[in-house]
Structure formats: structure tokens, C-alpha cells
């Protein structure tokens, strides 16, 4: 409960139970809010305590984070056993951070689905969507399978890749650095850490039969045509692979 409250407060910049009614009401209402005896500010059915303060929920909370918040704050009586655990929050927070891009105008961040920055209205200058998939030896990518992760790589931005993304590791092990992806004019530059083996394959090489190992100096993958792959393991073993899926260009 405390972790969920901190997450919503940090992202929305308002306490999840301190709506306009509480802010403008008697001091006793604060006790009611702290005790969660009022509807939370984004309650789906009961809007009596909604808040006009802080940042808009749609700009700072993904659908996944919103779902966790509702499962935590909306059930009557707030039964502890029905609330999502901290692990679920950590997973969704990582996923949300992966899907943010940096604005070329104000240098703020927003989710990659936004064509224009919600803070300054600057258009997306070209964001590469890097999808993380599973790879099976001799088969390649599973047809129709959804990505297990997505990274937004905006123009002139670099993103570090860790064992969480590359190898599905969790906890402290998942924080181990595996390499860096950098957006450049000619494509996406991939640089693995020392002793880390990455491989690349072209869009038409569906089984990775012509895959090449990335040298210690790195490699630049073209973004057009999309579909170039960066493998986080050798071709003869199951592993995760990054696919350059989409490039969004600036709009007036």
C-alpha cells in the first residue's frame, strides 16, 4: 500500500486520496484521506474526490500502472491479499520507463505513443521502437507473438541495456550492464560491454543463418528497412533479440 501511494504521488505529484474536496475542505477530511475512507482521485465510478492538481494522469501513468493503482485503491475495504505486490509495480515501472522518449524541444520525457510532447507540443523528431522478442534456434521469432518488452529510442539519445532486458533477469542480477544503444543519423549504434557477445541479423534472414557477431567496437544497424535484429546470445541457444520495429518522423 505504501509503495503504491508513493508511486502515484511521485508521478502524479498529488497524493492519491487528496482530491479537490480534501484540499478545499475541513482539516478533518485530511484524516479521512490518509485513512483511505474517501475514493481515490482517479476512481473509475466515484468522481467526488477527483483532483485538478498535479500532472494529468494520462501523461504520466501507463495503462499498466493505472491498472495496478485501481486494483490497489478501488476495491471496497482495500483487502491486502487482493492488492498487487511490489514486484508487479517494479515490473510495470521498468516497462513504463523503457517506453519513454526524450523530447528534442524541452528535453522532457513522455511516452513514445505521443506524437507531440505533452509539455511543449514539440513534434516527435523520429523515435525508433526497439521490440524485445524471444528467439528459438532454427525457428527464429515466434509468428504473431507479442514482444516481451519495448524500448523507445529518440533522436540523439542513448539507452543502456541491462540483464533485465537482455536476459530476463530480476532483482540485483538484472541491473548488470550489458551494453548501450545509441540513435544516430545513419541508424542505431549498438555497443556491447566487454565479454558480452551480441550478434546481428538482417530482416530477410528469418532463421539467423547469416548472423554476424558484433565486434568490440560496436556496429550500426540501419533503421530503414525496419526489422534488423540484435541478438543477445548465440544462434544455437534460446535467447532474447531486439528488433528495430518502427521509426516515427516529425509532424508539423
C-alpha positions in Angstrom: 0.0 0.0 0.0 2.7 2.5 0.9 4.7 1.7 -2.2 1.7 2.2 -4.4 0.9 5.5 -2.7 4.5 6.7 -3.3 4.4 5.7 -6.9 1.2 7.6 -7.7 2.3 10.6 -5.6 5.7 10.8 -7.3 4.3 10.5 -10.9 1.0 12.4 -10.5 2.5 15.0 -8.0 -0.6 14.7 -5.8 -1.5 12.2 -3.0 -3.8 9.5 -4.4 -6.5 10.4 -1.8 -6.1 14.2 -1.7 -8.6 15.4 -4.2 -10.1 18.9 -4.6 -12.7 18.1 -1.9 -9.9 17.4 0.6 -7.8 20.4 -0.4 -10.7 22.8 0.0 -12.4 21.1 2.9 -12.2 21.0 6.6 -9.0 19.6 8.3 -10.8 16.5 9.4 -11.1 15.5 5.7 -7.3 15.0 5.7 -7.7 12.3 8.3 -10.3 10.6 6.1 -8.0 10.8 3.1 -5.0 9.4 5.0 -7.2 6.6 6.2 -8.4 5.9 2.6 -12.1 6.4 3.6 -12.6 8.5 0.5 -12.5 7.4 -3.1 -9.1 7.8 -4.6 -8.6 10.7 -7.1 -8.9 8.6 -10.2 -11.7 6.3 -9.1 -13.5 4.8 -12.1 -17.0 5.1 -10.8 -17.0 7.6 -7.9 -15.6 11.0 -9.1 -16.5 13.0 -5.9 -12.8 13.3 -4.9 -11.1 13.8 -8.2 -8.2 16.2 -8.4 -7.5 19.1 -10.7 -4.0 19.5 -9.3 -0.7 17.8 -10.2 0.2 16.3 -13.6 -2.5 14.7 -15.9 -2.8 11.0 -15.2 -2.8 10.1 -18.9 0.6 11.8 -19.4 2.4 10.1 -16.5 0.6 6.7 -15.9 0.6 3.9 -18.5 -2.4 1.7 -18.7 -0.4 -0.9 -16.8 0.4 1.4 -13.9 -3.2 2.7 -13.9 -4.5 -0.9 -13.6 -2.3 -1.6 -10.6 -3.4 1.6 -8.9 -7.1 0.7 -9.4 -6.5 -2.8 -8.1 -4.9 -1.3 -5.0 -7.2 1.6 -4.2 -10.6 0.8 -5.6 -11.8 -2.5 -4.1 -14.1 -1.9 -1.1 -12.2 -2.3 2.1 -8.9 -2.4 0.3 -8.2 -6.2 1.1 -4.5 -6.7 1.4 -4.5 -10.1 -0.3 -6.1 -8.7 -3.5 -3.6 -5.9 -3.9 -0.7 -6.3 -6.5 2.6 -6.8 -4.8 5.7 -4.6 -5.1 7.2 -7.0 -7.7 4.3 -6.2 -10.0 4.8 -2.5 -9.5 8.6 -2.8 -10.2 7.9 -4.7 -13.5 5.4 -2.1 -14.7 7.6 0.8 -13.7 10.5 -0.6 -15.7 8.2 -1.2 -18.6 6.9 2.4 -18.4 10.4 3.8 -18.2 11.5 1.8 -21.3 8.7 3.2 -23.3 9.5 6.9 -22.7 11.3 9.1 -25.2 13.2 12.4 -24.7 11.7 15.5 -26.3 14.0 17.3 -28.7 12.4 20.7 -27.7 12.2 20.9 -23.9 14.3 17.8 -23.1 11.4 16.4 -21.0 10.3 12.9 -21.3 7.0 11.4 -22.5 5.6 8.1 -23.6 6.5 7.0 -27.1 2.9 6.9 -28.2 2.7 10.7 -28.1 3.2 12.3 -31.5 3.9 15.6 -29.8 5.4 16.4 -26.4 2.7 17.0 -23.7 4.8 19.6 -22.1 5.8 21.8 -25.0 4.0 20.5 -28.1 7.3 19.8 -29.9 6.7 17.0 -32.5 8.4 13.7 -32.4 11.6 14.0 -34.4 12.0 10.3 -35.1 11.7 7.6 -32.5 12.9 4.1 -33.1 10.7 1.4 -31.4 13.0 -1.4 -30.3 10.9 -4.5 -29.6 12.4 -7.3 -27.4 11.3 -10.8 -28.6 12.2 -14.4 -27.8 14.3 -16.3 -30.3 14.3 -20.1 -30.8 17.2 -21.8 -32.6 16.2 -23.0 -36.1 12.9 -21.3 -35.8 13.5 -17.6 -35.2 10.9 -15.3 -33.9 7.5 -16.8 -33.0 5.0 -15.8 -35.6 2.4 -13.4 -34.1 4.0 -13.4 -30.7 3.8 -10.1 -28.7 7.1 -8.5 -27.7 8.2 -9.1 -24.1 9.5 -5.5 -23.9 9.7 -2.3 -25.9 12.3 0.4 -25.8 11.8 3.9 -27.2 15.0 5.4 -28.7 14.5 9.0 -29.6 16.8 11.1 -31.8 20.3 11.6 -30.5 19.5 9.5 -27.4 21.5 6.6 -25.8 19.9 3.9 -23.7 21.8 1.4 -21.5 20.7 -2.2 -21.7 20.8 -4.4 -18.7 20.4 -8.1 -17.9 16.7 -7.5 -17.1 16.0 -6.6 -20.7 18.6 -8.8 -22.4 18.3 -12.0 -20.3 15.1 -11.6 -18.4 17.0 -11.5 -15.1 15.4 -10.0 -12.0 16.5 -8.2 -8.8 20.1 -7.1 -8.4 21.3 -9.5 -11.1 19.0 -7.8 -13.6 20.9 -4.5 -13.1 24.1 -5.8 -14.6 25.1 -3.7 -17.6 25.1 -5.5 -21.0 25.6 -2.7 -23.5 24.4 0.6 -25.0 22.1 1.5 -27.9 22.5 5.0 -29.4 20.4 6.7 -32.0 22.5 8.2 -34.9 21.7 9.8 -38.2 22.6 6.6 -40.1 20.9 4.1 -37.8 21.2 2.6 -34.3 24.7 2.1 -32.9 25.0 -1.0 -30.6 28.0 -1.4 -28.3 28.2 -4.4 -26.0 30.1 -4.5 -22.8 33.4 -6.3 -22.6 33.0 -10.1 -22.6 29.3 -9.8 -23.8 28.5 -11.5 -27.1 25.9 -9.9 -29.3 25.0 -10.8 -32.9 23.1 -9.1 -35.7 20.9 -10.5 -38.5 19.1 -8.8 -41.4 15.3 -8.6 -41.9 15.3 -11.3 -44.6 17.4 -13.7 -42.6 14.5 -15.2 -40.7 16.5 -18.0 -39.0 19.7 -16.1 -38.3 21.7 -18.3 -40.7 23.9 -15.3 -41.8 24.2 -13.7 -38.3 27.4 -11.9 -37.5 29.0 -11.3 -34.2 29.2 -7.6 -33.0 32.8 -6.5 -32.6 34.2 -4.8 -29.5 34.0 -1.5 -31.5 30.2 -1.9 -31.9 28.0 -1.9 -35.0 25.5 0.5 -36.6 22.2 -1.1 -37.7 20.1 0.7 -40.3 16.6 1.7 -39.3 15.2 1.5 -42.8 14.1 -1.0 -43.8 13.0 -1.9 -40.3 13.3 -5.4 -38.9 17.1 -5.5 -38.3 17.8 -7.7 -35.3 20.3 -7.5 -32.4 20.7 -10.9 -30.7 21.6 -11.1 -27.1 23.0 -14.6 -27.4 24.4 -17.2 -29.9 22.2 -18.6 -32.6 22.3 -22.2 -31.3 20.7 -21.3 -28.0 17.4 -19.7 -27.0 17.8 -16.0 -26.2 16.3 -12.6 -26.4 16.6 -10.4 -29.5 15.9 -6.7 -30.2 14.1 -5.9 -33.4 14.1 -2.3 -34.8 10.4 -2.2 -35.3 9.3 1.3 -36.2 10.5 4.8 -36.9 8.3 7.8 -36.3 9.1 11.0 -38.1 8.4 14.6 -37.2 5.0 16.1 -37.9 4.1 19.8 -38.1 
